Amino acid sequence: MKLKFKTVDSSRISISLLMQPSHSNFGGKIHGGYILSLMDEIAFACGSKHSETYCVTASVNTVDFLSPIEIGDLVTMKASVNYVGSTSMVVGIRVEAENIRTGETKHCNSSYFTMVAKDDAGKSVIVPGLILNDKKEVVRFLKAINRNENHRARQEEFNHVDFSLENYFNELKDHRVRIDLPDHFSS
């Protein structure tokens, strides 16, 4: 089977939605959970467009809410496939809010969703490779590799059979934490 390749542009998606009072939280701002739901939808659409199949969300890497979104703002989400593995894709999403009366636009959120392609039986399937057409796309691909490697290293460090809490006590001394473990849990 010959591996298929697709450009980043071929699955790039952008959506814009007007934020309604029904989307707000008790503080009068747009609820973060609503924004996360929209981000998951656009990640699904982008990943499915690239893989030409159904996709599921495997993980979400860091969601930082940078600026609040107001009722009446026009929210635009832009998504593109930044990285592909064998059966997975990392979809980068940028969220911007525009005050439609003033035209002021602010960056509200950026995040990375890992999507896995599935067939009709629910088994993971190979996704097309990615054609990178400019420096920004190459940088995004490399950053995704770096995030994956850092994640694996953290998992290995803290799940390793030789892991010892005592090696980290000094690191914790400047934090607002008190270690009060029973003796049999200290090693």
C-alpha positions in Angstrom: 0.0 0.0 0.0 1.4 3.4 -1.1 1.3 6.0 1.6 -0.8 9.0 0.7 0.3 12.6 1.6 -1.9 15.7 2.0 -1.0 19.3 2.5 -1.8 21.2 5.7 -4.0 23.5 3.7 -6.2 20.7 2.5 -7.7 20.1 5.9 -7.4 23.6 7.4 -10.7 24.8 8.9 -12.0 28.1 10.3 -15.3 28.7 12.0 -16.9 31.8 13.4 -19.7 32.0 15.9 -21.4 34.9 17.7 -21.4 34.4 21.5 -24.8 34.4 23.0 -26.0 35.0 26.6 -26.8 31.3 26.8 -23.1 30.6 26.5 -22.1 32.6 29.5 -21.0 31.6 33.0 -22.1 33.1 36.3 -19.4 35.9 35.9 -21.0 37.1 32.6 -18.2 35.8 30.4 -18.3 33.0 27.9 -18.1 29.6 29.7 -14.7 27.9 29.2 -16.4 24.5 28.8 -18.5 25.8 25.9 -15.2 27.0 24.2 -13.6 23.6 24.9 -16.6 21.9 23.3 -16.3 24.0 20.2 -12.6 23.3 20.1 -13.2 19.6 20.2 -15.7 19.9 17.3 -13.3 21.8 15.1 -10.5 19.4 16.0 -12.8 16.5 15.0 -13.6 18.2 11.7 -10.0 19.0 10.9 -8.7 15.5 11.8 -11.6 13.8 9.9 -11.0 15.9 6.9 -7.3 15.0 6.9 -7.8 11.3 7.6 -11.0 11.0 5.5 -12.5 8.9 8.4 -14.1 9.2 11.8 -11.8 10.5 14.6 -11.8 10.5 18.3 -10.1 12.8 20.8 -7.2 11.0 22.5 -5.8 13.9 24.5 -5.7 17.7 24.8 -2.4 19.3 25.5 -2.5 22.5 27.7 -5.5 24.7 27.5 -4.6 28.2 28.6 -7.5 30.7 28.7 -5.5 33.9 27.9 -8.4 36.5 27.7 -12.0 36.3 28.6 -14.6 36.2 25.8 -17.6 38.6 26.1 -21.2 38.0 25.2 -21.6 39.5 21.7 -18.0 38.8 20.6 -17.5 37.0 17.3 -15.3 34.0 18.1 -13.2 32.6 15.3 -11.4 29.3 15.6 -8.7 28.2 13.2 -7.5 24.6 13.1 -4.8 22.8 11.1 -3.1 19.5 11.3 0.4 20.2 12.7 1.7 16.7 13.0 0.8 13.1 12.0 1.9 9.9 13.5 0.8 6.5 12.2 -2.9 6.7 13.3 -2.9 10.0 15.1 -2.8 13.7 14.3 -2.1 16.7 16.4 -4.5 19.5 15.5 -3.5 23.0 16.5 -6.3 25.4 17.3 -6.2 29.1 17.7 -9.2 31.0 19.2 -9.7 34.7 18.7 -12.5 36.9 19.8 -13.6 40.1 18.0 -15.6 42.9 19.4 -17.8 43.4 16.4 -18.6 47.0 17.3 -15.0 48.2 17.7 -13.2 45.6 15.5 -10.7 44.9 18.3 -9.5 41.3 18.1 -7.8 39.4 20.9 -6.1 36.0 21.1 -8.0 34.0 23.7 -6.6 30.5 23.5 -4.4 28.1 21.7 -4.4 24.4 22.2 -3.4 21.0 20.7 -5.8 18.1 20.3 -4.5 14.7 19.5 -7.0 12.9 17.3 -7.0 9.2 16.3 -8.5 8.0 13.1 -10.9 5.1 13.3 -12.6 2.8 10.8 -16.2 1.7 11.0 -15.3 -1.1 13.4 -13.6 1.3 15.8 -10.1 0.2 14.9 -7.3 2.7 14.5 -6.3 3.3 10.9 -3.3 4.8 9.1 -3.6 8.5 8.4 -2.1 10.3 5.3 1.3 11.8 5.7 1.7 15.5 5.9 3.2 17.8 3.2 4.8 20.8 4.8 4.9 23.9 2.5 6.4 26.6 4.6 8.7 27.3 7.5 5.8 27.8 10.0 4.4 24.4 9.2 7.8 22.8 9.7 8.2 24.6 13.0 4.8 23.4 14.1 5.6 19.8 13.2 8.9 20.0 15.1 7.2 21.5 18.2 4.7 18.6 18.2 7.6 16.2 18.2 9.2 18.0 21.1 5.9 18.0 23.1 5.5 14.3 22.5 9.1 13.6 23.6 8.8 15.8 26.7 5.5 14.0 27.6 7.1 10.6 27.3 10.1 11.6 29.3 7.9 13.0 32.2 5.8 9.8 32.2 9.0 7.7 32.3 10.6 9.8 35.0 7.6 9.5 37.4 6.6 6.0 36.6 10.1 4.5 36.6 10.6 1.6 39.1 13.5 3.5 40.7 11.4 6.6 41.3 12.1 8.0 44.8 10.2 10.8 46.5 13.3 11.8 48.4 15.0 12.9 45.2 12.3 15.6 44.9 11.9 16.9 48.5 14.5 19.6 47.9 12.6 20.7 44.8 9.4 21.1 46.9 10.9 23.1 49.7 10.0 26.5 48.1 6.4 25.6 47.4 3.3 25.9 49.5 3.2 22.2 50.5 3.9 20.2 53.6 5.0 16.6 53.2 3.5 14.5 55.9 3.7 10.9 54.8 3.4 7.8 57.0 6.8 6.1 57.3 5.9 3.2 55.0 5.1 5.6 52.1 8.2 7.7 52.2 10.3 5.5 50.0 
